């Protein structure tokens, strides 16, 4: 299970970012709309130096992603991008968006559970029904929105590539959160229920 940490939109905070980058996450999405392009590029390059080899994404700034040599997460209102510019991540808020977005490298399906300021959640039943309709290959699908180690096991599906999250990584000790997500995954494989 891939774990993607998303920054909380509070600006570039190197000490906090380093703790999350080194917590055992598999990817890091910089979602900082308040940063200038120059500062965002500096933050992306800092992340690459602090955690070489970690999958890095920048939200909403193709120019910065291209300059940093990382992926771009194109938010909902972002214009369509030509194929081949680099790794592309998109949100997926409804089943009807699949046809237009299936060419992306990664889709963040959200909100899966109730999440502050977001629309109606998918919930596990609808989420599984959607995943059951998909081909076995295609973009990596990550569940986002209200996902915690305690409820992540209810999302288990062969087509699900992992979890994307904001609050769990920033409101708690990130290394413990990663460990709890990994333990929940192991319990699911063994048929148990998570104790977190």
Residue pairs with C-beta under 8 A, 6 or more apart in sequence:
1 152
1 160
1 161
1 162
1 163
1 181
1 182
1 185
2 26
2 27
2 140
2 142
2 161
2 162
2 163
3 24
3 25
3 26
3 27
3 162
3 163
3 164
3 165
3 178
3 181
4 25
4 26
4 27
4 28
4 29
4 55
4 57
4 108
4 142
4 162
4 163
4 164
4 165
5 20
5 21
5 23
5 25
5 27
5 28
5 29
5 164
5 165
5 166
5 169
5 174
6 28
6 29
6 31
6 144
6 164
6 165
6 166
6 169
7 17
7 28
7 29
7 30
7 31
7 32
7 166
7 170
8 31
8 166
8 167
8 170
9 31
9 32
9 33
9 34
10 32
11 32
11 34
11 35
12 32
12 35
12 39
12 42
12 43
12 46
14 46
14 50
16 170
17 43
17 46
17 47
17 50
18 50
19 173
19 174
19 175
20 28
20 169
20 170
20 174
21 28
21 47
21 50
21 51
21 54
22 50
22 51
22 175
23 169
23 174
23 175
23 177
23 178
24 175
24 178
24 179
24 182
25 54
25 169
25 174
25 178
26 54
26 55
26 162
27 54
27 55
27 56
27 57
28 47
28 51
28 54
28 55
28 56
28 57
29 56
29 57
29 58
29 59
29 73
29 89
29 164
30 40
30 43
30 44
30 47
30 56
30 57
30 58
30 59
31 59
31 60
31 73
31 166
32 40
32 43
32 59
33 59
33 60
35 43
37 61
37 63
37 64
40 58
40 61
40 64
41 64
41 67
41 68
44 56
44 58
44 64
44 65
44 68
44 70
45 68
47 54
47 56
48 56
48 68
48 69
48 70
55 70
55 71
56 68
56 70
56 71
57 65
57 70
57 71
57 72
57 73
57 87
57 89
57 106
58 64
58 65
58 68
58 70
58 71
58 72
58 73
59 72
59 73
59 75
60 72
60 73
60 74
60 75
60 78
61 72
62 72
62 74
62 81
62 85
65 71
65 72
65 86
66 72
66 85
66 86
69 86
70 86
70 87
71 86
71 87
71 88
71 89
71 105
71 106
72 81
72 85
72 86
72 87
72 88
72 89
73 89
73 90
73 91
73 106
73 108
74 81
74 88
74 89
74 90
75 91
76 91
76 93
78 90
81 88
83 103
87 105
87 106
88 103
88 104
88 105
88 106
89 104
89 105
89 106
89 107
89 108
90 101
90 104
90 106
90 107
90 108
91 107
91 108
91 110
92 98
92 101
92 107
92 108
92 109
92 110
92 141
93 110
93 119
95 130
95 133
98 130
98 134
101 107
101 139
102 138
102 139
103 139
104 139
105 139
105 140
106 139
106 140
106 141
106 142
106 161
107 139
107 140
107 141
107 142
108 142
108 144
108 164
109 122
109 127
109 130
109 141
109 142
109 143
109 144
110 118
110 122
110 143
110 144
110 145
110 164
111 118
111 119
111 121
111 122
111 144
111 145
111 146
112 121
112 122
112 123
112 124
112 127
112 143
112 144
112 145
112 146
112 147
112 155
113 121
113 123
113 145
113 146
113 147
113 151
114 121
114 145
114 146
115 121
115 145
115 146
118 145
121 145
121 146
122 130
124 154
124 155
127 143
127 155
127 157
128 155
128 157
131 141
131 157
131 159
131 160
132 157
132 159
134 141
134 159
136 158
136 159
140 161
140 162
141 159
141 160
141 161
142 160
142 161
142 162
142 163
142 164
143 152
143 155
143 160
143 162
143 163
143 164
144 163
144 164
144 165
147 155
147 163
147 164
147 165
147 168
148 165
148 168
148 196
149 168
149 177
149 180
149 181
149 183
149 184
149 194
149 196
150 184
150 194
150 196
152 163
152 181
152 184
152 185
152 194
153 184
153 185
153 187
153 188
153 193
153 194
155 163
156 188
163 181
168 177
168 181
169 177
169 178
180 194
180 196
183 194
183 196
184 194
184 196
187 193
187 194
187 195
188 194
